[in-house]
Amino acid sequence: MGDKWQKAKVSKFVVGENGLEIKGEYCPEPQCGPGIFLAVHGNRKSCGRCGYTVKNDE
């Protein structure tokens, strides 16, 4: 039942030579900070906690 969410969180990290490396981008807003990842959509990245959104330059 919780497999969907487990896969989403695992995709933000990768095991490298020096241990765990972070692939995801953190929310830059002060109330969120490190630990809150931005969701990647087709044309934007957004924070589900504070609503911060940035559009992709494609």
Buried (B, 14 or more C-beta within 10 A) or exposed (E): EEEEEEEEEEEEEEEEEEEEEEEBBBBBEEEBEEEBBBBEEEEEBBBEEBEBEEEEEE
